[in-house]
Amino acid sequence: MKTLHLAAPLLLALSLAACQKPHPAAEVASATKDVTAQTTGLGEQATRIGPTAVWTGSIEACRTDTAADNCLLQVMRTAGASPVALAAASTLSAQGKPGYVTAWQDVEGVGVATLEFPFRANTNQGTWLVDANGLAIDVDEEVLDDTARGSDAYKAFSSKHPDSGPFAPAVAAGTQALPDGGVRLRYTTPLRSCHACADDGHVTIGYDFDGKRGFKGKQLLELR
């Protein structure tokens, strides 16, 4: 799971019609247990990701360019992309994942950014969850971290499917209200041994945010 901290004044999260799968209505969850933030810092940016990070221009001119990431950034600049959109695209490019934010919505006070990776053969979309402090959590990174892999549920699954692993993109699977006024966003990812293979199972991860919508950590909720 990779994270991004974009420091600057808090932007209001606007709900835009986009590609995000709607989250079902919140339900009350049991008290959060053993939640610790497992994050990897990606440095500071001059702007914080928010609704103005969305860019929906054409990148056709870059499809035959050998330096697609540089081409994408240049096309975005020429097309008048906002500084926030360029910052998000630059961050993805630095990660070796040329792409941009194509949609934004507010889910229970948490920003949800849809990412577009136009030059990939597979997995062209992704998701960042953005907390109140500007921290962005990539739901397709480190889906099964060391804690999850050490669980009895994972060990039981792995014994039957030793070659199976998470295949992005994760799909929104609802929200839960937490007792402290926080919220848990659930995402489910298929488990398989190759892109073209049938699913061996699914893993659901909960991303927890406190009452002020600061990120608290993630938990393995279900693996079957």
C-alpha positions as CSV (number, residue, x, y, z in Angstrom):
1,M,0.0,0.0,0.0
2,K,1.6,3.3,-1.0
3,T,0.6,6.6,0.4
4,L,1.0,10.2,-0.7
5,H,1.0,13.3,1.6
6,L,0.1,16.4,-0.3
7,A,0.5,19.4,2.1
8,A,-1.6,22.6,1.7
9,P,-4.9,24.1,2.8
10,L,-7.7,21.6,2.9
11,L,-9.8,21.5,-0.3
12,L,-13.5,20.9,0.0
13,A,-14.4,17.4,-1.4
14,L,-17.0,17.8,-4.2
15,S,-19.0,14.8,-5.4
16,L,-18.6,14.4,-9.1
17,A,-20.4,12.0,-11.4
18,A,-17.6,9.5,-12.2
19,C,-16.5,6.0,-12.5
20,Q,-16.5,5.1,-8.8
21,K,-18.8,2.3,-7.8
22,P,-21.3,3.7,-5.3
23,H,-20.8,2.7,-1.7
24,P,-23.9,1.2,0.0
25,A,-25.3,3.0,3.0
26,A,-23.2,2.9,6.1
27,E,-23.8,0.2,8.7
28,V,-22.5,0.1,12.3
29,A,-19.3,-1.9,12.7
30,S,-17.8,-3.4,15.8
31,A,-15.1,-1.6,17.7
32,T,-11.8,-1.3,15.7
33,K,-9.1,-3.6,16.9
34,D,-5.4,-3.7,16.1
35,V,-5.6,-0.9,13.6
36,T,-2.2,0.6,12.9
37,A,-1.3,2.8,10.0
38,Q,1.0,0.8,7.6
39,T,2.1,3.5,5.2
40,T,5.0,4.4,3.0
41,G,5.7,8.1,2.6
42,L,6.1,9.4,-0.9
43,G,7.4,12.9,0.0
44,E,5.8,16.3,0.0
45,Q,4.0,18.1,-2.8
46,A,3.1,21.8,-3.1
47,T,-0.6,21.1,-3.4
48,R,-3.1,18.7,-1.9
49,I,-5.1,16.3,-4.1
50,G,-8.8,17.2,-4.2
51,P,-11.6,17.8,-6.7
52,T,-9.4,20.0,-8.9
53,A,-7.1,17.1,-9.5
54,V,-9.5,15.7,-12.0
55,W,-8.4,15.8,-15.7
56,T,-10.3,14.3,-18.6
57,G,-8.5,15.4,-21.7
58,S,-7.3,13.3,-24.7
59,I,-3.9,11.5,-24.5
60,E,-4.1,10.0,-28.0
61,A,-1.0,11.9,-29.1
62,C,1.0,10.0,-26.5
63,R,0.1,6.4,-27.4
64,T,2.9,6.1,-29.9
65,D,5.4,8.1,-27.8
66,T,8.3,6.1,-26.3
67,A,8.3,8.5,-23.3
68,A,4.6,8.3,-22.5
69,D,4.9,9.7,-19.0
70,N,6.7,12.9,-20.2
71,C,4.2,13.2,-23.1
72,L,1.3,12.9,-20.8
73,L,2.5,15.7,-18.5
74,Q,3.2,17.9,-21.5
75,V,-0.3,17.3,-23.0
76,M,-1.9,18.0,-19.6
77,R,0.0,21.3,-19.3
78,T,-0.9,22.3,-22.9
79,A,-4.5,21.5,-22.2
80,G,-4.6,23.7,-19.1
81,A,-4.6,21.0,-16.4
82,S,-4.7,22.4,-12.9
83,P,-1.6,22.4,-10.7
84,V,-3.2,19.8,-8.5
85,A,-3.9,17.6,-11.5
86,L,-0.3,17.9,-12.7
87,A,1.0,17.2,-9.2
88,A,-1.0,14.0,-9.0
89,A,0.1,12.9,-12.5
90,S,3.7,13.7,-11.6
91,T,3.5,11.6,-8.5
92,L,2.1,8.6,-10.5
93,S,4.9,9.1,-13.1
94,A,7.5,9.1,-10.4
95,Q,6.2,5.7,-9.2
96,G,6.6,4.3,-12.8
97,K,2.8,4.4,-13.3
98,P,2.0,7.1,-15.9
99,G,-1.6,8.2,-15.2
100,Y,-3.9,10.9,-13.9
101,V,-6.9,11.5,-11.7
102,T,-10.0,11.1,-13.8
103,A,-12.8,11.4,-11.2
104,W,-13.3,12.4,-7.6
105,Q,-16.0,11.8,-5.0
106,D,-16.6,12.3,-1.3
107,V,-17.5,9.1,0.5
108,E,-18.5,9.7,4.2
109,G,-16.0,12.6,4.4
110,V,-13.1,10.7,2.7
111,G,-11.9,11.7,-0.7
112,V,-12.0,9.0,-3.3
113,A,-9.9,9.6,-6.4
114,T,-10.3,7.4,-9.5
115,L,-6.9,6.9,-11.3
116,E,-6.6,6.2,-15.0
117,F,-3.5,4.4,-16.4
118,P,-4.1,4.8,-20.2
119,F,-0.9,3.1,-21.3
120,R,-1.4,-0.2,-19.6
121,A,-2.5,-3.4,-21.3
122,N,-4.3,-4.5,-18.1
123,T,-5.7,-2.8,-15.0
124,N,-6.3,0.7,-16.4
125,Q,-8.0,2.0,-13.2
126,G,-7.0,2.5,-9.6
127,T,-8.1,4.3,-6.5
128,W,-6.6,6.6,-3.9
129,L,-8.4,7.2,-0.6
130,V,-7.5,10.7,0.6
131,D,-7.8,11.6,4.3
132,A,-8.3,15.0,5.9
133,N,-4.6,15.5,6.2
134,G,-3.9,15.0,2.5
135,L,-2.6,11.5,2.9
136,A,-3.5,9.3,-0.1
137,I,-3.7,5.5,0.3
138,D,-3.5,3.4,-2.8
139,V,-5.9,0.5,-2.3
140,D,-4.1,-1.7,-4.9
141,E,-0.7,-1.5,-3.2
142,E,0.3,-4.1,-0.6
143,V,-3.2,-5.5,-0.4
144,L,-1.9,-8.4,1.6
145,D,0.7,-7.0,3.9
146,D,2.8,-9.0,6.4
147,T,0.0,-8.8,9.0
148,A,-2.6,-10.2,6.6
149,R,-0.3,-12.9,5.4
150,G,0.3,-14.0,9.0
151,S,-3.4,-14.5,9.6
152,D,-5.0,-17.9,9.9
153,A,-7.4,-17.0,7.1
154,Y,-4.6,-16.3,4.7
155,K,-2.6,-19.4,5.7
156,A,-5.7,-21.6,5.1
157,F,-6.4,-20.0,1.7
158,S,-2.7,-20.2,0.7
159,S,-2.5,-23.9,1.5
160,K,-5.2,-24.5,-1.1
161,H,-4.0,-21.9,-3.6
162,P,-0.3,-21.4,-3.1
163,D,0.2,-19.5,-6.4
164,S,-2.8,-17.1,-6.0
165,G,-2.5,-13.4,-5.2
166,P,-4.4,-10.1,-5.5
167,F,-5.1,-8.8,-8.9
168,A,-6.1,-5.1,-9.2
169,P,-8.2,-3.2,-9.3
170,A,-9.9,-3.3,-5.9
171,V,-13.7,-2.7,-6.0
172,A,-15.6,-0.6,-3.4
173,A,-17.6,-2.9,-1.2
174,G,-19.4,-0.5,1.1
175,T,-18.8,1.5,4.3
176,Q,-19.2,1.0,8.0
177,A,-19.7,3.5,10.8
178,L,-17.2,3.1,13.6
179,P,-18.0,3.7,17.2
180,D,-15.8,6.7,17.6
181,G,-17.5,8.6,14.8
182,G,-15.1,7.3,12.3
183,V,-15.8,5.3,9.1
184,R,-14.4,2.2,7.5
185,L,-14.2,2.0,3.7
186,R,-14.2,-1.6,2.4
187,Y,-12.5,-2.7,-0.8
188,T,-12.5,-6.2,-2.3
189,T,-9.8,-7.6,-4.6
190,P,-9.9,-10.9,-6.6
191,L,-7.3,-13.5,-5.9
192,R,-6.0,-15.6,-8.8
193,S,-2.8,-17.0,-10.2
194,C,-2.8,-15.0,-13.5
195,H,-4.7,-12.3,-15.3
196,A,-6.7,-14.7,-17.5
197,C,-7.3,-17.2,-14.7
198,A,-10.5,-17.8,-12.9
199,D,-10.8,-16.2,-9.4
200,D,-9.6,-18.5,-6.6
201,G,-11.2,-16.2,-4.1
202,H,-11.5,-12.6,-2.8
203,V,-10.0,-10.5,-0.1
204,T,-11.8,-7.6,1.6
205,I,-9.7,-4.9,3.3
206,G,-11.1,-2.2,5.6
207,Y,-9.5,1.2,5.5
208,D,-10.3,3.0,8.8
209,F,-10.6,6.8,9.3
210,D,-11.3,8.6,12.6
211,G,-14.0,11.1,13.4
212,K,-11.9,13.9,11.8
213,R,-11.3,11.6,8.8
214,G,-7.6,11.1,9.5
215,F,-6.4,7.7,8.3
216,K,-6.0,5.2,11.2
217,G,-4.9,2.0,9.3
218,K,-6.2,-1.0,7.5
219,Q,-7.5,-4.4,8.4
220,L,-8.1,-7.8,6.7
221,L,-11.8,-8.3,7.0
222,E,-12.5,-11.3,4.9
223,L,-10.6,-13.8,2.8
224,R,-12.4,-16.6,1.1
